[in-house]
Amino acid sequence: MSNKQIVTYTLVLSCLALSGWCAAQTATENYPNKSVRIIAPFPPGGSVDTVGRLIAARLTESYGQTFVIDNRSGASGNIGMELAANAPGDGYTLVINTIPLVTNQFLYSKVPYDPIRDFVPISLLTSTATACIVHPSLPAKTIRELVELARSRGNLLNYASAGAGTNPHVAGELFNYLAKTNVAAIHFKGGGPAMIATLSGEISIGFPALPDTLAHVRSGKVRALGVTSLKRVPQLPDVPAVAETLPGYEFTTWQGLLAPKNTPRATVNALSERIKKQLSAPEQIKRFNDSGLDIIASTPDEFAAHLKKEIEKWGNVIKQRGMKAD
């Protein structure tokens, strides 16, 4: 190839690269120009769905384009996460998840996605404590009484789980571990069905996230014995922390937004910044806090670091407890 041909070839490649960059830049600047789907890999009624809908409403208001929740439940979130992992990385499919995003790889012999390799973190949105609740028909009125009742009844007590490896399951197994009890997990297909079972008295005990249970506690449909944060929470000031009876008990869950791999970093950063701006408004902070949610609205890098820590933390707990989903 002659020098002239080399120069021409180089110029062509440069033009193509510049053209591609300009197209990508234009697409990012015009984002979003159509509706955006946020996959929630659990049924309606749970904390992931609740936070997803709150975030979708804020983004819809901010961008003037519809952000819609698409509930794709099953296999403790694996079905929805696989769908999200295989979606185009164009910013028009996002996914919201919580602790099963990091625990499922240790619970299932085969998971159809990698939580780090197949997704780009956008924002760690919120965190919340859960509550240890009981149906009013159960005689226990304190955590200590629940522990004594569980020990005296052997394997006869059950707690409602939103699925293997979900937040209520992990919270319940941590309770068993520290209380030296063996309350059995009954797995439902999401937090909503698990709550219905507890409200009806089908299952006596539950560990739902605060947004899922505050209204039911306040109405007297269930009794809150403790919250799973290290300290009491302002939404239930008269309810002690479980740690006041079981030292070392702490379980705080979170909800985070991700995109499929190859989603442009500019789009990810823009979404993260827009979320932080929306959620920093005083009225939004109050709205979320009233629901039992603490706003975090992290950067993508902060969320990525959080995920790595959570994988290490819960991987160790699951291995020590011998927890399996299949």
C-alpha positions as a printed Julia matrix, in Angstrom:
326×3 Matrix{Float64}:
   0.0     0.0    0.0
   1.38    3.4   -0.98
   1.79    6.31   1.42
  -1.07    8.09  -0.32
  -3.35    5.07   0.1
  -2.39    4.79   3.77
  -3.24    8.44   4.37
  -6.55    8.07   2.55
  -7.4     4.91   4.5
  -6.55    6.61   7.8
  -8.73    9.59   6.93
 -11.67    7.31   6.08
 -11.34    5.48   9.41
 -11.12    8.78  11.28
 -14.23   10.08   9.56
 -16.13    6.9   10.35
 -15.06    7.05  13.99
 -16.04   10.71  14.22
 -19.36    9.98  12.56
 -20.05    7.2   15.06
 -19.07    9.43  17.97
 -21.31   12.22  16.73
 -24.24    9.82  16.33
 -23.73    8.47  19.85
 -23.4    12.0   21.22
 -26.62   13.07  19.49
 -28.47   10.03  20.8
 -27.3    10.8   24.35
 -28.24   14.47  24.09
 -31.72   13.55  22.81
 -32.24   10.86  25.46
 -34.91    9.87  26.06
 -36.97   10.42  22.92
 -39.41    7.58  23.65
 -40.73    5.71  26.68
 -38.29    3.87  28.96
 -39.02    0.49  30.52
 -37.86   -0.23  34.08
 -37.98   -3.96  34.75
 -38.95   -4.84  38.32
 -38.13   -8.56  38.71
 -40.73   -9.05  41.47
 -44.54   -8.76  41.63
 -46.37   -5.54  42.55
 -46.59   -4.75  46.24
 -43.0    -5.29  47.37
 -40.29   -2.73  48.15
 -38.61   -3.03  44.72
 -41.92   -2.33  42.97
 -42.75    0.51  45.39
 -39.41    2.27  44.93
 -39.47    1.59  41.18
 -42.81    3.33  40.8
 -41.7     6.32  42.87
 -38.54    6.69  40.77
 -40.42    6.15  37.5
 -42.83    8.94  38.41
 -40.0    11.35  39.24
 -38.13   10.59  36.0
 -41.32   10.91  33.95
 -41.91   14.37  35.43
 -38.28   15.38  34.9
 -37.77   14.17  31.34
 -41.29   14.55  29.94
 -41.09   10.97  28.63
 -42.82    8.0   30.21
 -40.81    5.71  32.46
 -42.95    2.63  33.02
 -42.54   -0.29  35.43
 -42.6    -3.75  33.87
 -43.06   -6.45  36.53
 -41.36   -9.69  35.42
 -41.31  -11.89  38.49
 -40.09  -15.42  39.08
 -37.14  -17.4   40.48
 -36.33  -14.73  43.1
 -35.74  -12.13  40.42
 -33.74  -14.28  38.0
 -36.36  -14.18  35.23
 -36.55  -10.38  35.14
 -32.79  -10.0   35.48
 -32.13  -12.36  32.56
 -34.55  -10.34  30.45
 -32.73   -7.13  31.39
 -29.29   -8.66  30.77
 -30.3    -9.58  27.21
 -31.88   -6.2   26.41
 -30.07   -3.69  24.16
 -27.73   -1.31  25.95
 -29.45    1.79  24.61
 -30.85    3.27  27.82
 -34.45    2.32  27.05
 -34.45   -0.76  29.27
 -33.41   -0.34  32.89
 -33.81   -2.65  35.87
 -34.3    -2.11  39.58
 -33.29   -4.72  42.14
 -32.19   -5.3   45.69
 -30.22   -7.91  47.65
 -31.16  -10.92  45.42
 -29.05   -9.25  42.73
 -25.99  -10.26  44.76
 -27.27  -13.32  46.67
 -28.77  -15.42  43.86
 -25.37  -16.41  42.47
 -24.67  -18.19  45.77
 -28.14  -19.73  46.17
 -28.74  -21.17  42.71
 -26.56  -23.72  40.96
 -27.05  -21.76  37.72
 -27.86  -18.08  37.29
 -28.43  -16.78  33.73
 -26.57  -13.48  34.25
 -23.57  -12.04  36.03
 -24.49   -9.16  38.39
 -21.24   -7.34  37.67
 -20.34   -8.25  34.09
 -23.83   -7.95  32.55
 -24.97   -4.67  34.1
 -23.89   -1.07  34.51
 -24.76    0.47  37.91
 -26.65    3.77  37.66
 -27.65    4.7   41.19
 -28.06    3.18  44.63
 -31.45    4.78  45.16
 -32.66    4.12  48.68
 -32.12    2.02  51.77
 -34.57    0.85  54.41
 -34.82   -1.3   57.49
 -37.23   -4.2   57.62
 -39.51   -5.09  60.5
 -40.11   -8.31  62.38
 -43.88   -8.53  62.4
 -46.37  -11.11  63.66
 -50.05  -11.75  63.08
 -52.12  -10.61  66.1
 -53.14  -14.23  66.73
 -49.55  -15.06  67.75
 -49.15  -14.48  71.52
 -45.61  -13.01  71.31
 -45.51   -9.28  71.98
 -41.74   -8.8   72.12
 -38.7   -10.23  70.36
 -37.76  -12.08  73.55
 -41.21  -13.69  73.73
 -40.96  -14.63  70.04
 -37.58  -16.3   70.61
 -38.95  -18.25  73.6
 -42.05  -19.25  71.64
 -39.96  -20.39  68.66
 -37.7   -22.49  70.88
 -40.63  -24.09  72.71
 -42.54  -24.96  69.53
 -39.59  -26.51  67.76
 -40.16  -26.45  63.99
 -43.84  -25.49  64.14
 -43.49  -21.75  63.45
 -43.07  -20.31  59.94
 -42.15  -16.96  58.48
 -43.18  -15.54  55.11
 -40.39  -15.05  52.57
 -40.62  -13.24  49.24
 -38.57  -16.07  47.7
 -35.27  -17.83  48.29
 -32.51  -15.31  48.85
 -34.83  -12.31  49.0
 -34.63   -9.71  51.75
 -37.17  -11.36  54.1
 -35.44  -14.73  53.67
 -31.99  -13.37  54.54
 -33.42  -11.34  57.45
 -35.25  -14.41  58.76
 -32.2   -16.65  58.55
 -30.1   -14.05  60.36
 -32.74  -14.09  63.1
 -32.57  -17.89  63.31
 -28.79  -17.78  63.44
 -28.55  -15.3   66.31
 -31.61  -16.5   68.24
 -30.67  -20.18  67.86
 -34.15  -20.93  66.56
 -35.41  -22.84  63.53
 -38.39  -20.89  62.25
 -39.03  -22.24  58.76
 -39.16  -20.03  55.66
 -42.26  -20.37  53.49
 -41.4   -18.91  50.1
 -43.88  -16.84  48.11
 -43.49  -15.23  44.7
 -42.69  -11.75  45.94
 -43.14   -9.4   48.87
 -46.77   -8.64  48.03
 -47.98  -12.27  48.26
 -45.82  -12.81  51.39
 -47.47   -9.82  53.07
 -50.96  -11.05  52.13
 -50.18  -14.4   53.74
 -49.05  -12.7   56.95
 -52.04  -10.35  57.04
 -54.44  -13.27  56.65
 -52.76  -15.29  59.4
 -51.8   -18.05  57.0
 -48.21  -17.37  58.12
 -47.55  -16.02  61.62
 -44.28  -14.11  61.15
 -42.75  -11.83  58.51
 -39.71   -9.66  57.84
 -41.01   -7.15  55.27
 -39.38   -3.85  54.34
 -40.82   -0.84  56.14
 -42.57    0.59  53.05
 -44.49   -2.68  52.72
 -45.72   -2.83  56.29
 -45.99    0.61  57.93
 -49.68    1.08  57.08
 -50.55   -2.41  58.33
 -48.68   -1.9   61.6
 -50.36    1.44  62.19
 -53.8    -0.05  61.48
 -53.2    -2.95  63.88
 -53.48   -5.65  61.22
 -50.02   -6.89  62.21
 -47.85   -6.31  65.29
 -44.29   -5.01  64.9
 -41.96   -6.57  67.46
 -38.73   -4.99  66.21
 -36.98   -3.16  63.4
 -33.85   -4.61  61.85
 -31.69   -1.48  61.85
 -29.25   -1.05  64.74
 -31.35    1.8   66.13
 -35.04    2.6   66.28
 -36.56    4.38  63.29
 -38.61    7.6   63.37
 -41.51    6.0   61.51
 -42.03    3.52  64.4
 -40.45    5.25  67.4
 -42.01    2.93  69.97
 -40.79   -0.25  68.27
 -37.38   -1.42  69.54
 -34.55   -2.58  67.36
 -34.18   -6.36  67.2
 -30.56   -5.76  68.24
 -31.75   -4.6   71.66
 -32.62   -8.24  72.33
 -30.32  -10.02  69.87
 -26.99   -8.15  69.93
 -25.36   -7.93  66.53
 -28.6    -8.25  64.57
 -28.61   -5.76  61.72
 -30.29   -6.01  58.35
 -30.72   -2.98  56.12
 -31.86   -3.5   52.59
 -31.47   -1.27  49.53
 -32.87   -0.65  46.08
 -30.71    0.22  43.08
 -31.12    1.05  39.39
 -28.98   -0.57  36.67
 -28.77   -0.75  32.89
 -27.69   -3.56  30.54
 -24.0    -3.7   29.68
 -22.82   -1.46  26.82
 -25.23    1.3   27.82
 -23.35    4.55  27.02
 -21.59    6.0   30.05
 -22.93    9.43  29.16
 -26.49    8.11  29.4
 -25.74    6.38  32.7
 -24.18    9.53  34.17
 -27.05   11.7   32.96
 -29.61    9.37  34.57
 -27.67    9.28  37.83
 -27.4    13.06  37.96
 -31.08   13.51  37.11
 -32.09   11.07  39.88
 -29.93   12.86  42.44
 -31.39   16.22  41.47
 -34.95   14.92  41.65
 -34.55   13.14  44.98
 -32.67   15.95  46.73
 -35.75   18.18  46.78
 -37.11   18.55  50.36
 -40.6    17.4   49.39
 -39.19   14.21  47.85
 -37.05   13.5   50.92
 -40.15   13.82  53.11
 -42.25   11.67  50.77
 -39.7     8.86  50.79
 -38.99    9.13  54.52
 -42.69    8.94  55.33
 -42.7     5.62  53.46
 -39.78    4.29  55.5
 -37.15    4.92  52.83
 -33.86    6.77  53.21
 -32.67    8.45  50.01
 -29.1     7.72  48.88
 -29.07    8.61  45.15
 -25.43    7.57  44.7
 -23.1     7.94  41.74
 -22.55    4.93  39.44
 -19.09    4.33  40.91
 -20.41    4.43  44.48
 -23.1     1.9   43.58
 -20.51   -0.36  41.93
 -18.38   -0.32  45.09
 -21.47   -1.09  47.18
 -22.32   -4.11  45.03
 -18.85   -5.58  45.46
 -19.08   -5.22  49.25
 -22.54   -6.79  49.31
 -21.4    -9.77  47.24
 -18.61  -10.47  49.73
 -20.81   -9.93  52.78
 -23.82  -12.02  51.81
 -21.75  -14.66  50.05
 -20.11  -15.41  53.39
 -23.44  -15.45  55.28
 -25.1   -17.78  52.77
 -22.18  -20.21  52.8
 -22.08  -20.26  56.62
 -25.83  -20.91  56.84
 -25.79  -23.46  54.03
 -28.66  -21.7   52.27
 -29.77  -23.06  48.87
 -32.63  -22.23  46.51
 -32.58  -25.32  44.29
